[in-house]
Amino acid sequence: MRWVRVSLFACLLAAGFLLSQVATGDDIADRAKRLHFSSIVLDTHDDTTQRFFSKSFDIGKRNPDGHIDIPRMREGGMNAIFFSIWIDGRIMGPPAVEKALDQIDAVHENVIKYSKDMVFCRTAEEVRRAHAQGKIAALIGVEGGHMIGNDIRVLRMFGDLGVRYMTLSHFYNDEWADSSTDKPAHNGLTDFGKDIVREMNRQGIMVDISHVSDKTFYDALEVSKAPLIASHSSCRALCNHVRDMSDDMIKALAAKGGVIQINYEKSFIDQAYKDAEDKLSGGVVEMMDQLKKECGDNDECLNKKMTEMTEKATAEGKLPHVSWERIIDHIDHAVKLVGADHVGLGSDFDGANMPEGMDDCTHLPQITEALMRKGYSDDDIRKILGGNLLRVMEANERVSRELQAAR
């Protein structure tokens, strides 16, 4: 009888242990949800801007395609967004400036149209204020230095219009900076390019080194008095793509206080996918060139064709499946390399092929839960979700004030 009582007691203990484990699992999910929806969740790179010119797109309504709109941002807890200003890197001079201004204006007009939900922000403090008010912070980043038309005065104008970062180049070299996906023409930054970096520091415009050649990166790092960002790049150690950053580059970026914002594009986060895609298309630039022949300057067509092409190739087994969890692998690699103070999120939503399970911005809470399950602290998760980028913004604002005062 005593044996039966002891056995029964042991069974009850075991059952209680199992129930506590289940409760712990549920507790993590609940805690992650609370953490995510109370945090500033800031994405530094979204190509949604190009959709503003489509009659079928309305950012204020839930759309059946794409990755970003206000209802889905609310559902996914994404409350701060850098709208990317992008045009083909081969367009230069006055036409590039004009097209960039059209897109900057479109961002401002859409923020005004949906002012109940969005507010335009120029500073880190304004982003925090928007969050406190329950609004989505809208910011602007220019994806490619070719859009200043080789005129430093245009850069100053962009600053006045609220641009808060500029990528020094895009897929192709511009007049003063080498790209990672083009043949070197300037050995990194020209002297004028270095002047551009200095002027960006004065204007409080963050220097973005996504897309640039390794030499351009190191040149910009040396010249800039403020921390740099990689607005949408991942880790080359996990996926050997020239658009990603090597461990040495990530360390150098972090040493100067900068942040790498992890990109979700499948070919930037998964080596098997990147290799298979290169075999099919010859590389990202070649693929874009082919799509441009079909779509011309219609960016919505380009993104749609790119999605259709990759989905078809995946269904036919020509491209491997890529899970959204590869994003976590890249975040974790960078954190282990340089610490949680130097990593953030730069999805490339509405401009890239998302991994399976990250179909749009409604899936962002998965990232918070995955990091929590890996043992990341709440403070570190908040930094990765947006706090780190705000710190870099503040550092750039401080450098700007100092340089302006010294003039």
N, C-alpha and C positions, 0 to 999 in steps of 0.2 A: 504493500500500500504506500509506504514511504517512497519507494522507487517511482510509483505512478505519480505521486505529488511532485517529486523533483522533476520528472520528465515533463509534466504539465507546466510547471513553472518555467522550465527551459524553453518550451514551445512558445509560451506567452512572451518571454523575453525576446525570442527570435522574431516573433510577429511584430512586437513593438519596434524592434530595430528596423525591420523592413518598412513599416509604416513611416518611421522617421526619415528613412532614406527617400521614400516617395515624396514626403512633405518637403524635404530639402530640395528635391528636384523642382517641385512646383514653386517653392519659395524663390529659387533662382530665376525662374521665368517671370514671376510676379515682380521681383526686385529689379530685374533687367527692364521690364516694361516701365516701371515707375522712374527709373534712372533715365531711360531714353527720352521719355516724354516730358521730363523736367529739365533736360539739358539743352544747350544750344547745339543743334546738329547742323553743321555748316559744310556745304559742298562747294569746293573751289572751282569746279569746272563742269558746266552744263551747256550744251549746244542748242538749248531750247530757243534761243534768240532767233535763229533762222526760221523757226516755225511761225513766228509772228507775222511773216509775210504770206502765209498760206490762208486762203479763205476758209479752209476746213478746220483750222485750229483756233481754239479759244482757251487760253490758259485758265480762265475762270471756271471752266466746266470740265467734268471728267471726260477725257477723250479715250476712244477705243484703241488707240495706238500710241506709240512713243512712250516716254518714261516719266515725264514731268507735267503736272498741272496743279493748280491750287488744291482741289479736293484730294488728290493723291499725296501731295506734300503734307497736308494735314493728317491724313491717315498714317503716313509713315514717319511723322514727327520731324520732317525736314523743315527747319524754320529759318534757315539762312542760305542764300544761294548766290553764287557768282554767275551771272549770265555772260556767256562767252561771246565776244564779238569776233567773228571769223569770216574771212574771204580767202579764196585761192591765193596761195603764196606767190604765184606768178603774176598777179595783178599788182602793179606798183604805181608810184607817182600819184597825181591828183585823183584818178579813178579809184584807187585804193582808199584814199582819205574820204572821198564822197560816200563810198559803200559802207565804210566803218561808221561814219556819222549817221547814216540812215539807220543802222542797227542800234547805235547808242540812243538815238531818238525813240526808236521802237520800244526799247526797254523802259525809258522814262514814261512814255505814253501808256504802256500797259500797267505800270505801277500806279499811275494816276487813275486809270480806269478802274482798277481793283484796289483802291486805297483803303477799303475796309479790311482787306486781308494783308496787303503788302505796304511796306514803307521803304523808300530809297535811303541807303546808308552809305556814308563816306568814312566813318571812323569805327573803331572797335566799340567805343562807348555807345554810339548810335545803334549798333547791332544788339548790344546788351539791353538798351532801352526798348528796342522793338520787341525783344523776347519778353521783357517784363510786361509789355502791353498786349502780349498774345498775338503779335503780328509777325509776318514773314519778312525778314531783312533781305532786301534786294540790293546786290552789288554788281559791279561791272569789271570784267577782265578782258583785255584785248589780246587775242591769240595770234600774235605775229607782229614783229616790228616793222614789217613792210607797210603796215597800215598808217604809219606816220608820214609816208610819202617822202622819206629821206629829208625831213624838215623838222628840226628840233622844236620849232614853234608849235607844230601840231601836237607834239607830246605835251607841251604845257597846256594847250587847249583841251586835250583829253583829260588832263588832271582837273581842270576847271569843271569839266562835265561829269566828274565823279569816277573816272577810271581809277581802280585801286591796284591793279597789277597789269603788267604787259609781258607777254612771252617774247623773248628776244628774236626768235625766228619761228617758222612753222616747218612744213615738209621740205621747203626749198630755202636756200640761202637768200637773205635779203641783201641790201646794199652794204651792210656793215656788220653782219653776223653770220657765221656758218651754222648750218643745220645738221642734225644727226643723220638725216636721211638724204643728204645731197653730197656731192663731191666738194671737198674743202676749196674755198676760193679766197679766204681772208686770213687763214691761220688763226681762227678764233674770232676775236673782236678786232675791228680796225680802230684807229685812234678816235674816229668819229663815234664808233660804237661804244668806246669807253666813255666818251663825253655824254652819250645817251644814258648810260648807267648812272653817271654822276647827276645828271639832270633828274632822273627818276628818283634818286635819293632826295633831291631838293623838293620835288613835288610830292613826296610821300607815296609814290607809286611803287609797289613791291616789284622787285626784279624776279621774273619767273624764268626758270631754266629748263622747263620741260620742252622737248623738241630740239634743244640746241646740241651742237657737237660737244664732245668732252672738253676740247680746248676752249671753246666759247664759255663753257661752264667755269673752268678754272680762271679764265680771264675776268669774268664778271665777279667771281668770288673775291678776287684780289682787289678789284677796283671799288666794289660797293662798300659803303660805310654802314649799311644796314643789313640785317639778315635777309637771305634769299628764300624763295620757295620753289618747289617743283609742284606746279598746280595739279598735274595729273600724270604721274610717272610711278612705275612700280620697281621691283628689285631685280636687277640683272642676274644676281646669283641664283634666283629661282627660275627665271626665264630670260635667256640670253638674247634680248632684243635691244637694238641701239636706242630705242625710245625709253628704255629703263635705265636706272642708275646703278653703277657698280658699288660695291661695298665701300671702296675708298672714297667715291664721290659722296655717298650718303654720310660717311664720317666727316668729311670736309664741310659739307653743308651744315651738319649739326654743330660742328665745332664753332661755327660763326653764328649759331643761334637759329638756324633755318629749320624748315619743315619739309618733309617729303609727303605729299598728298597722294595716297595710293589710288591708281587707276584700275577700273574694273574690266576694261577691254580684254576679251578672251586671249587674244594673241600677245598681250603684254603680261599675262599672269600664268600662262600654261605653256611649257616648252613643247609638249607633243602637239598641241594645237598650232602653235607658231610654226613649227617645222612643216606640218601638213598644209597649212595655209600658204606658206612660201612655195611649196611644191606645186600647189594649184595655180597661184596667181603671180609668183615671182617676187612677192614682197608687197608691203603696204603701199608704197608709192605707185608701183605698177598697177595694183588693184584700183587705186583711186583714179589713176589716169584713164583706165578702161571705163570706169563708171562715169567719169566726166564726159567721155565721148558720147555716152548714151543720154546723159541728163543735162549736159551743158552747165548753165549757172543755176539750175534748179536744185537747191540744197535739199529740199524735202524729197525730191525724186532720188537724189544720191543716197540719202540715208535709207530710204525704203528699198532701193535696189540692193544695197549692201546687206541689209537684213535678210532679204529674200534669197540672195545668193548663198549666204552662209547657212541659212536654215535648210536650203535644198541640199547643199553639200554634206551637211551633218546627217540629214535623213538618209542620204545615199551611202553613208559610211565613209565618205572621203575626208571628213573632218571629225575628230574625236569630240565626245561630250566633255564639257568643262563645268564643274560645280562652283557655285558661288563661294564655297568654303576656301577656294584658292585665294580669295581676297584676304581672308583671315590669315592664311599662310604668309602672305606678303607683309601684312601689318605686323605679325608676330616676328618675322625675320628682322624687319627694320627696328622694332622695339628692342629685341635682343642685341642688336648691333649698336644702337645709339641711345636707347632709353625711350620711355613713353613721352618725353617732352618734345620729340622731334618728328612725330608721325601724325598724319591726318587723313582726310577722305577727299578725293577728287575724282568722282565717278566716271566722268565723260558720258553721262546720261544724254540721250538724244543725239549722240554723235559717234557711238561705238556699239559693238556687239556685246551684249551683256551675257555673263555666264548663267547657266541654268539655276533657277531659284532666286535670281536677282532681276526679275522681269521688269521692275520699275521701282520708283522710290518708296512704294508702300512696303517693300521688303527690308528697309534699313534697320528696323528693330532687331532683325536677326543678327546683325553685326554686334550690337550691344550685348545681346544674350550670349553669343559665341565667345566674346572676350571675357565676359563674366564667368562663364563655365571654364575658361582657361585659367582662372584665378586672378585676372586683372582687378585692381582696386577700383572703386567707384571714381576716385579722383583721377586716376590714369585714363579711365574710359572717357570721362568728361573732356579731358585734354585732347584725346584722339578725335572725339566727335566734333570738336570745334574750338576748344580752349587754346590749343597750341597756335592755331592760325591767328586768333585774336591777339595773342601775345606778340606774334611777328608783326601784325598790323600796328600795334602800339609802339613797337621798337622803330618801325619805319616812320611813324608819325613824330616820334621824339627826335630822330635824326633830321627829319625835314625841318622841324622848328629850329633846331640848332644851326643848320646850314642857312636857313632863311635869315636868322638873326645875325649871322656872321657876314652877310653880304654888304 
